[in-house]
């Protein structure tokens, strides 16, 4: 009887772990798909504008794992004078110092 209860609990724990693993995998897959979609959109905009994308730049764009950065690059891709301008570093705005 005790062994049957232990086996049932083990089976329930295994099933719960499997479900949690599947959910985590789905979330990671969705995130990767979102990132890839944004990267492909950037590349499509650059291609539509006739701007040459080097293999190095393509790797930089497709390797990016930050959605905020990809969003910024997508906006820049629409108006940038060159492909290098799309991924350039932009300094963070400085907060105004307080005068006393």
N, CA, C and O atoms as a MOPAC input file, in Angstrom:
PM7 MOZYME 1SCF
protein

 N      0.81700 1    -1.18900 1     0.00000 1
 C      0.00000 1     0.00000 1     0.00000 1
 C      0.86600 1     1.26000 1     0.00000 1
 O      0.64400 1     2.16800 1    -0.80100 1
 N      1.86000 1     1.31500 1     0.90600 1
 C      2.75400 1     2.46200 1     0.98700 1
 C      3.53100 1     2.61900 1    -0.32000 1
 O      3.73200 1     3.73300 1    -0.80400 1
 N      3.95500 1     1.51700 1    -0.87000 1
 C      4.71500 1     1.55600 1    -2.11800 1
 C      3.84800 1     2.08900 1    -3.26100 1
 O      4.34400 1     2.82600 1    -4.11400 1
 N      2.58700 1     1.73500 1    -3.29100 1
 C      1.68500 1     2.21600 1    -4.32900 1
 C      1.48300 1     3.72500 1    -4.21500 1
 O      1.43700 1     4.42500 1    -5.22700 1
 N      1.36500 1     4.22400 1    -2.98900 1
 C      1.21100 1     5.66000 1    -2.76600 1
 C      2.47600 1     6.39300 1    -3.21100 1
 O      2.39500 1     7.44000 1    -3.85300 1
 N      3.63200 1     5.85000 1    -2.87500 1
 C      4.90000 1     6.47000 1    -3.26800 1
 C      5.04500 1     6.48700 1    -4.79100 1
 O      5.51100 1     7.47100 1    -5.36500 1
 N      4.64800 1     5.40400 1    -5.43200 1
 C      4.72500 1     5.34700 1    -6.89500 1
 C      3.78000 1     6.35800 1    -7.53300 1
 O      4.12100 1     6.99100 1    -8.53200 1
 N      2.59200 1     6.50800 1    -6.95300 1
 C      1.63400 1     7.48200 1    -7.47800 1
 C      2.17100 1     8.90100 1    -7.32800 1
 O      2.06200 1     9.71000 1    -8.24900 1
 N      2.75200 1     9.20200 1    -6.16700 1
 C      3.32400 1    10.53200 1    -5.94300 1
 C      4.49000 1    10.80200 1    -6.89700 1
 O      4.64200 1    11.90800 1    -7.41700 1
 N      5.29900 1     9.78400 1    -7.11200 1
 C      6.42700 1     9.93500 1    -8.03000 1
 C      5.92800 1    10.19700 1    -9.44700 1
 O      6.48200 1    11.03100 1   -10.16300 1
 N      4.87900 1     9.48200 1    -9.84700 1
 C      4.31900 1     9.68200 1   -11.18300 1
 C      3.73900 1    11.08500 1   -11.32000 1
 O      3.89700 1    11.72300 1   -12.36100 1
 N      3.06400 1    11.57100 1   -10.27000 1
 C      2.50600 1    12.92800 1   -10.29400 1
 C      3.61200 1    13.97200 1   -10.36900 1
 O      3.49800 1    14.95000 1   -11.10800 1
 N      4.66900 1    13.76800 1    -9.61500 1
 C      5.79500 1    14.70300 1    -9.62600 1
 C      6.46500 1    14.71100 1   -10.99800 1
 O      6.84500 1    15.76600 1   -11.50500 1
 N      6.60400 1    13.54000 1   -11.58700 1
 C      7.20200 1    13.42400 1   -12.91800 1
 C      6.34700 1    14.15900 1   -13.94600 1
 O      6.87400 1    14.88900 1   -14.78500 1
 N      5.04500 1    13.97000 1   -13.88400 1
 C      4.13200 1    14.63700 1   -14.81400 1
 C      4.17900 1    16.15800 1   -14.63600 1
 O      4.19100 1    16.90100 1   -15.61700 1
 N      4.20500 1    16.61100 1   -13.39000 1
 C      4.29000 1    18.05000 1   -13.12600 1
 C      5.59600 1    18.61700 1   -13.68800 1
 O      5.59800 1    19.68100 1   -14.30700 1
 N      6.69300 1    17.91100 1   -13.47300 1
 C      7.97800 1    18.35500 1   -13.99600 1
 C      7.98700 1    18.39700 1   -15.51200 1
 O      8.56100 1    19.30700 1   -16.11000 1
 N      7.35500 1    17.41900 1   -16.13100 1
 C      7.26800 1    17.38200 1   -17.59300 1
 C      6.46600 1    18.57900 1   -18.10100 1
 O      6.87100 1    19.23500 1   -19.06100 1
 N      5.33700 1    18.86400 1   -17.46400 1
 C      4.50500 1    19.99500 1   -17.87700 1
 C      5.24500 1    21.31500 1   -17.70600 1
 O      5.16900 1    22.18800 1   -18.57100 1
 N      5.95900 1    21.46400 1   -16.59400 1
 C      6.72500 1    22.69300 1   -16.37200 1
 C      7.82900 1    22.83800 1   -17.41200 1
 O      8.09500 1    23.93800 1   -17.89700 1
 N      8.46700 1    21.72600 1   -17.75100 1
 C      9.51200 1    21.75300 1   -18.77100 1
 C      8.96700 1    22.13100 1   -20.13800 1
 O      9.59100 1    22.89500 1   -20.87500 1
 N      7.80100 1    21.59300 1   -20.47400 1
 C      7.17300 1    21.94200 1   -21.74900 1
 C      6.81200 1    23.42200 1   -21.79600 1
 O      7.02600 1    24.08200 1   -22.81200 1
 N      6.27300 1    23.94000 1   -20.71100 1
 C      5.89800 1    25.34600 1   -20.65800 1
 C      7.12600 1    26.24800 1   -20.79600 1
 O      7.10000 1    27.24300 1   -21.51900 1
 N      8.18600 1    25.89000 1   -20.10200 1
 C      9.41500 1    26.67700 1   -20.20000 1
 C      9.96200 1    26.62700 1   -21.62800 1
 O     10.41800 1    27.63900 1   -22.16100 1
 N      9.91300 1    25.45900 1   -22.23200 1
 C     10.37200 1    25.31500 1   -23.61300 1
 C      9.54600 1    26.15100 1   -24.57800 1
 O     10.09200 1    26.76300 1   -25.49600 1
 N      8.22600 1    26.18000 1   -24.37500 1
 C      7.35700 1    27.01000 1   -25.21300 1
 C      7.71400 1    28.48200 1   -25.07200 1
 O      7.81700 1    29.20000 1   -26.06600 1
 N      7.90300 1    28.92600 1   -23.84000 1
 C      8.24200 1    30.33200 1   -23.60100 1
 C      9.56900 1    30.69200 1   -24.25700 1
 O      9.68900 1    31.74200 1   -24.88900 1
 N     10.56300 1    29.82300 1   -24.10800 1
 C     11.86700 1    30.09000 1   -24.71700 1
 C     11.75400 1    30.10000 1   -26.23200 1
 O     12.38100 1    30.92300 1   -26.89900 1
 N     10.95900 1    29.19300 1   -26.77700 1
 C     10.76100 1    29.14500 1   -28.22400 1
 C     10.07900 1    30.39900 1   -28.74400 1
 O     10.45700 1    30.92800 1   -29.78900 1
 N      9.07900 1    30.87300 1   -28.02100 1
 C      8.39600 1    32.10500 1   -28.41600 1
 C      9.35100 1    33.29000 1   -28.37500 1
 O      9.35100 1    34.12500 1   -29.28000 1
 N     10.16200 1    33.36300 1   -27.32800 1
 C     11.12700 1    34.46100 1   -27.20900 1
 C     12.13600 1    34.41900 1   -28.35800 1
 O     12.43600 1    35.45300 1   -28.95600 1
 N     12.65600 1    33.24300 1   -28.66800 1
 C     13.61000 1    33.12800 1   -29.77900 1
 C     12.95700 1    33.50000 1   -31.09600 1
 O     13.57000 1    34.15500 1   -31.93900 1
 N     11.69800 1    33.07700 1   -31.27400 1
 C     10.97300 1    33.42100 1   -32.49800 1
 C     10.75300 1    34.91600 1   -32.62500 1
 O     10.88200 1    35.47600 1   -33.71400 1
 N     10.42400 1    35.56600 1   -31.52100 1
 C     10.23500 1    37.01300 1   -31.51300 1
 C     11.52700 1    37.71700 1   -31.89300 1
 O     11.52000 1    38.63200 1   -32.71700 1
 N     12.63300 1    37.29600 1   -31.29800 1
 C     13.93000 1    37.90400 1   -31.60100 1
 C     14.30000 1    37.70700 1   -33.06600 1
 O     14.74700 1    38.64200 1   -33.73100 1
 N     14.11400 1    36.49100 1   -33.56600 1
 C     14.44000 1    36.21100 1   -34.96500 1
 C     13.55500 1    37.03000 1   -35.89500 1
 O     14.02600 1    37.53900 1   -36.91200 1
 N     12.27600 1    37.15800 1   -35.55500 1
 C     11.36800 1    37.94600 1   -36.38000 1
 C     11.78600 1    39.40500 1   -36.45400 1
 O     11.72900 1    40.01400 1   -37.52200 1
 N     12.20500 1    39.96800 1   -35.32900 1
 C     12.65700 1    41.36700 1   -35.31400 1
 C     13.94000 1    41.51700 1   -36.13100 1
 O     14.09600 1    42.47800 1   -36.88400 1
 N     14.85100 1    40.56600 1   -35.97700 1
 C     16.10100 1    40.61900 1   -36.73900 1
 C     15.82000 1    40.52700 1   -38.23900 1
 O     16.41300 1    41.26100 1   -39.02900 1
 N     14.92100 1    39.63000 1   -38.62900 1
 C     14.58100 1    39.48600 1   -40.04800 1
 C     13.89500 1    40.74800 1   -40.57300 1
 O     14.09300 1    41.12100 1   -41.73000 1
 N     13.09500 1    41.40600 1   -39.74000 1
 C     12.44700 1    42.65400 1   -40.15600 1
 C     13.49300 1    43.73600 1   -40.43500 1
 O     13.38900 1    44.47100 1   -41.41700 1
 N     14.48800 1    43.82400 1   -39.57300 1
 C     15.57100 1    44.80100 1   -39.78100 1
 C     16.26600 1    44.53000 1   -41.10800 1
 O     16.48000 1    45.44200 1   -41.90700 1
 N     16.61300 1    43.27800 1   -41.33000 1
 C     17.29700 1    42.91700 1   -42.57300 1
 C     16.41700 1    43.18100 1   -43.79400 1
 O     16.91900 1    43.59500 1   -44.83800 1
 N     15.12600 1    42.94900 1   -43.67400 1
 C     14.20900 1    43.19700 1   -44.79000 1
 C     14.11400 1    44.69000 1   -45.10100 1
 O     14.09200 1    45.07900 1   -46.26900 1
 N     14.06000 1    45.51700 1   -44.07700 1
 C     13.99700 1    46.96600 1   -44.29700 1
 C     15.27200 1    47.43900 1   -44.98100 1
 O     15.21800 1    48.22200 1   -45.92900 1
 N     16.40600 1    46.96800 1   -44.50700 1
 C     17.67500 1    47.37100 1   -45.12300 1
 C     17.74100 1    46.92200 1   -46.58000 1
 O     18.19300 1    47.67200 1   -47.44500 1
 N     17.29300 1    45.70200 1   -46.84800 1
 C     17.29100 1    45.19800 1   -48.23400 1
 C     16.34800 1    46.01900 1   -49.10300 1
 O     16.68200 1    46.35000 1   -50.24100 1
 N     15.17400 1    46.34800 1   -48.57600 1
 C     14.20100 1    47.12800 1   -49.34300 1
 C     14.73500 1    48.52100 1   -49.66900 1
 O     14.39100 1    49.10700 1   -50.69600 1
 N     15.56800 1    49.03300 1   -48.79300 1
 C     16.15700 1    50.35600 1   -49.01500 1
 C     17.41100 1    50.28700 1   -49.88100 1
 O     17.99500 1    51.31700 1   -50.21500 1
 N     17.82600 1    49.06700 1   -50.24700 1
 C     19.00200 1    48.90700 1   -51.09800 1
 C     20.31800 1    49.07600 1   -50.36600 1
 O     21.34600 1    49.32600 1   -50.99500 1
 N     20.30500 1    48.94300 1   -49.04400 1
 C     21.53800 1    49.06900 1   -48.26500 1
 C     22.18700 1    47.69100 1   -48.14000 1
 O     21.52200 1    46.70400 1   -47.82700 1
 N     23.47000 1    47.64300 1   -48.38600 1
 C     24.22000 1    46.38000 1   -48.35700 1
 C     24.46700 1    45.93800 1   -46.92200 1
 O     24.95100 1    46.70700 1   -46.09100 1
 N     24.12700 1    44.69600 1   -46.65100 1
 C     24.33900 1    44.12200 1   -45.32300 1
 C     25.50600 1    43.13800 1   -45.42000 1
 O     25.43300 1    42.13800 1   -46.13400 1
 N     26.56600 1    43.43400 1   -44.69800 1
 C     27.72400 1    42.54600 1   -44.69400 1
 C     27.41500 1    41.30100 1   -43.85600 1
 O     26.52300 1    41.33100 1   -43.00900 1
 N     28.14400 1    40.21800 1   -44.08900 1
 C     27.94100 1    39.02900 1   -43.25000 1
 C     28.15500 1    39.33300 1   -41.76000 1
 O     27.45400 1    38.78600 1   -40.90800 1
 N     29.10600 1    40.19100 1   -41.45400 1
 C     29.37800 1    40.55700 1   -40.06800 1
 C     28.17900 1    41.28400 1   -39.45600 1
 O     27.78200 1    40.99000 1   -38.32800 1
 N     27.61000 1    42.22000 1   -40.19000 1
 C     26.44500 1    42.95000 1   -39.69700 1
 C     25.25000 1    42.01100 1   -39.53400 1
 O     24.50700 1    42.10900 1   -38.55700 1
 N     25.06800 1    41.10400 1   -40.49300 1
 C     23.97400 1    40.13300 1   -40.39600 1
 C     24.11900 1    39.30100 1   -39.12000 1
 O     23.13600 1    39.05700 1   -38.42000 1
 N     25.34600 1    38.86600 1   -38.82100 1
 C     25.57800 1    38.09500 1   -37.59000 1
 C     25.28500 1    38.93000 1   -36.35000 1
 O     24.69300 1    38.43400 1   -35.39100 1
 N     25.69700 1    40.19300 1   -36.36600 1
 C     25.43400 1    41.07900 1   -35.22900 1
 C     23.94100 1    41.21300 1   -34.98800 1
 O     23.48000 1    41.11400 1   -33.85100 1
 N     23.19800 1    41.43500 1   -36.03800 1
 C     21.75300 1    41.63000 1   -35.91200 1
 C     21.07100 1    40.34100 1   -35.46300 1
 O     20.25000 1    40.36700 1   -34.54700 1
 N     21.39700 1    39.22600 1   -36.09000 1
 C     20.71300 1    37.96900 1   -35.75200 1
 C     21.16300 1    37.39500 1   -34.41400 1
 O     20.46300 1    36.56300 1   -33.83800 1
 N     22.31400 1    37.82100 1   -33.91000 1
 C     22.79600 1    37.32400 1   -32.61300 1
 C     22.26100 1    38.14000 1   -31.44100 1
 O     22.40600 1    37.73500 1   -30.28800 1
 N     21.64900 1    39.27700 1   -31.72400 1
 C     21.16200 1    40.14400 1   -30.64900 1
 C     20.02600 1    39.45800 1   -29.89900 1
 O     19.11100 1    38.90700 1   -30.51200 1
 N     20.08800 1    39.49300 1   -28.58200 1
 C     19.06300 1    38.84000 1   -27.76300 1
 C     18.31000 1    39.83600 1   -26.87600 1
 O     17.72900 1    39.45900 1   -25.85800 1
 N     18.32600 1    41.10300 1   -27.27200 1
 C     17.63900 1    42.13300 1   -26.49900 1
 C     16.55600 1    42.77800 1   -27.37300 1
 O     16.86500 1    43.42000 1   -28.37700 1
 N     15.29900 1    42.60400 1   -26.99200 1
 C     14.21000 1    43.12000 1   -27.82400 1
 C     14.23300 1    44.64600 1   -27.92900 1
 O     13.89500 1    45.19600 1   -28.97600 1
 N     14.62400 1    45.32600 1   -26.86700 1
 C     14.69800 1    46.78300 1   -26.92000 1
 C     15.71800 1    47.26700 1   -27.93600 1
 O     15.47600 1    48.22200 1   -28.67400 1
 N     16.85700 1    46.59800 1   -27.96400 1
 C     17.89400 1    46.95400 1   -28.93900 1
 C     17.40300 1    46.69300 1   -30.35200 1
 O     17.58500 1    47.52700 1   -31.23900 1
 N     16.78000 1    45.53700 1   -30.56900 1
 C     16.26500 1    45.22100 1   -31.90600 1
 C     15.19200 1    46.21800 1   -32.33400 1
 O     15.14100 1    46.61000 1   -33.50000 1
 N     14.33400 1    46.63100 1   -31.40100 1
 C     13.32800 1    47.63800 1   -31.72600 1
 C     13.98100 1    48.94600 1   -32.16000 1
 O     13.56000 1    49.56500 1   -33.13800 1
 N     15.01100 1    49.36200 1   -31.43000 1
 C     15.72500 1    50.60300 1   -31.78100 1
 C     16.38100 1    50.46500 1   -33.15100 1
 O     16.32800 1    51.38800 1   -33.96300 1
 N     16.99800 1    49.31900 1   -33.40600 1
 C     17.64100 1    49.09700 1   -34.70000 1
 C     16.62000 1    49.09300 1   -35.83700 1
 O     16.90800 1    49.58800 1   -36.92700 1
 N     15.44200 1    48.54600 1   -35.59700 1
 C     14.41300 1    48.51800 1   -36.63600 1
 C     13.99100 1    49.94200 1   -36.99100 1
 O     13.83700 1    50.26600 1   -38.16900 1
 N     13.80700 1    50.78500 1   -35.99300 1
 C     13.46000 1    52.18300 1   -36.26500 1
 C     14.57600 1    52.88100 1   -37.04000 1
 O     14.31500 1    53.62800 1   -37.98300 1
 N     15.80700 1    52.63300 1   -36.64000 1
 C     16.94400 1    53.25500 1   -37.34200 1
 C     17.06900 1    52.73600 1   -38.76600 1
 O     17.45000 1    53.48300 1   -39.66700 1
 N     16.74900 1    51.45400 1   -38.97900 1
 C     16.88600 1    50.85800 1   -40.31200 1
 C     16.03200 1    51.59900 1   -41.34000 1
 O     16.36800 1    51.64000 1   -42.52400 1
 N     14.93700 1    52.17600 1   -40.88300 1
 C     14.04100 1    52.88100 1   -41.80200 1
 C     14.62300 1    54.19200 1   -42.31000 1
 O     14.24700 1    54.65500 1   -43.38600 1
 N     15.53700 1    54.79800 1   -41.55200 1
 C     16.02400 1    56.13000 1   -41.93100 1
 C     17.53600 1    56.26500 1   -41.97100 1
 O     18.03600 1    57.30500 1   -42.39800 1
 N     18.26800 1    55.27500 1   -41.55300 1
 C     19.73100 1    55.38900 1   -41.45700 1
 C     20.35800 1    55.63400 1   -42.82400 1
 O     19.91300 1    55.10000 1   -43.84000 1
 N     21.39200 1    56.44500 1   -42.82000 1
 C     22.11900 1    56.72900 1   -44.05200 1
 C     22.97500 1    55.54200 1   -44.47900 1
 O     23.24900 1    55.36300 1   -45.66600 1
 N     23.39900 1    54.72700 1   -43.50300 1
 C     24.22200 1    53.56100 1   -43.81500 1
 C     23.85000 1    52.43000 1   -42.86500 1
 O     23.20700 1    52.65000 1   -41.83900 1
 N     24.26100 1    51.23100 1   -43.21700 1
 C     23.96200 1    50.09400 1   -42.34800 1
 C     24.70400 1    50.20800 1   -41.02600 1
 O     24.21500 1    49.73900 1   -39.99900 1
 N     25.87400 1    50.82200 1   -41.04100 1
 C     26.62600 1    50.99000 1   -39.80500 1
 C     25.87800 1    51.87500 1   -38.80800 1
 O     25.98300 1    51.68800 1   -37.59600 1
 N     25.11900 1    52.84300 1   -39.33500 1
 C     24.34000 1    53.72400 1   -38.46200 1
 C     23.23800 1    52.97600 1   -37.72100 1
 O     22.79700 1    53.41300 1   -36.65800 1
 N     22.79800 1    51.86400 1   -38.27100 1
 C     21.70800 1    51.10500 1   -37.65100 1
 C     22.13400 1    50.54300 1   -36.30700 1
 O     21.37000 1    50.60800 1   -35.34400 1
 N     23.33400 1    49.99500 1   -36.22300 1
 C     23.77600 1    49.29800 1   -35.00500 1
 C     24.78000 1    50.09100 1   -34.18400 1
 O     25.40000 1    49.54700 1   -33.27000 1
 N     24.94600 1    51.35100 1   -34.49500 1
 C     25.92000 1    52.16400 1   -33.75800 1
 C     25.51300 1    52.26300 1   -32.29100 1
 O     24.33800 1    52.16100 1   -31.93800 1
 N     26.50700 1    52.46000 1   -31.46800 1
 C     26.26200 1    52.67100 1   -30.03900 1
 C     25.69800 1    54.06900 1   -29.84600 1
 O     26.19200 1    55.03900 1   -30.42200 1
 N     24.69100 1    54.15500 1   -29.05300 1
 C     24.11200 1    55.45800 1   -28.73900 1
 C     24.27500 1    55.67300 1   -27.25000 1
 O     23.77800 1    54.87700 1   -26.45400 1
 N     24.96100 1    56.73500 1   -26.85700 1
 C     25.13700 1    56.97000 1   -25.42700 1
 C     23.79200 1    57.25000 1   -24.76100 1
 O     22.89900 1    57.85500 1   -25.35300 1
 N     23.67400 1    56.80400 1   -23.54400 1
 C     22.46800 1    57.06800 1   -22.77800 1
 C     22.40700 1    58.55100 1   -22.45600 1
 O     23.43500 1    59.17300 1   -22.18800 1
 N     21.21800 1    59.11500 1   -22.48100 1
 C     21.12200 1    60.54700 1   -22.15200 1
 C     21.54300 1    60.78800 1   -20.70700 1
 O     21.23100 1    60.00000 1   -19.81500 1
 N     22.23300 1    61.85400 1   -20.50100 1
 C     22.67500 1    62.19000 1   -19.15200 1
 C     21.55000 1    62.93100 1   -18.45800 1
 O     20.87700 1    63.77700 1   -19.04700 1
 N     21.36800 1    62.59900 1   -17.21400 1
 C     20.34400 1    63.31600 1   -16.46600 1
 C     20.90900 1    64.67900 1   -16.08000 1
 O     22.08200 1    64.79500 1   -15.72700 1
 N     20.07300 1    65.70000 1   -16.14800 1
 C     20.58500 1    67.03200 1   -15.80400 1
 C     21.01300 1    67.07800 1   -14.35700 1
 O     20.34700 1    66.53900 1   -13.47300 1
 N     22.13300 1    67.72900 1   -14.13300 1
 C     22.59900 1    67.83300 1   -12.75200 1
 C     21.75300 1    68.87000 1   -12.02800 1
 O     21.29000 1    69.85000 1   -12.61000 1
 N     21.57400 1    68.62300 1   -10.77100 1
 C     20.76100 1    69.54500 1    -9.96400 1
 C     21.62500 1    70.69400 1    -9.48300 1
 O     22.75000 1    70.51600 1    -9.01700 1
 N     21.06800 1    71.84300 1    -9.61000 1
 C     21.76400 1    73.01300 1    -9.08100 1
 C     21.26500 1    73.26900 1    -7.68600 1
 O     20.07300 1    73.14700 1    -7.40400 1
 N     22.18500 1    73.62700 1    -6.81300 1
 C     21.81200 1    73.90100 1    -5.43200 1
 C     21.84500 1    75.35500 1    -5.14400 1
 O     21.55600 1    75.76900 1    -4.02100 1

